[in-house]
Amino acid sequence: MRNNHEGSRILKQRDERIIDLVSQGLKNKEIAREIGATEHVVKNYIREMWNRVELALWHVSRHPAKAIEDDPAVNSAASIPTSRTRNIA
């Protein structure tokens, strides 16, 4: 997942696993069983994930130029030729 301005991951590997399980339609109880945790832990974990994502989105909305500058996906996309930068025959 994307990095925040300090270079640490916004979403961690376990977050991505939980998101994958949620996207498969699993309930919190089933996710808990899959990852070896209680349903309460899963609920708290999902809430904490959303808080981190919301904070990152808030930061981007307040500092859009900094977020774009620090985003490796945007920086690598900038080097991809577009119809304006490549020769079109």
Long-range contacts (C-beta under 8 A, 24 or more apart in sequence): 2-56, 2-71, 2-73, 3-70, 3-71, 3-72, 4-56, 4-59, 4-70, 5-59, 5-63, 5-66, 5-67, 5-70, 7-70, 10-52, 10-53, 10-56, 11-49, 11-52, 11-53, 14-45, 15-45, 15-49, 18-42, 18-45, 18-46, 18-49, 19-49, 22-46
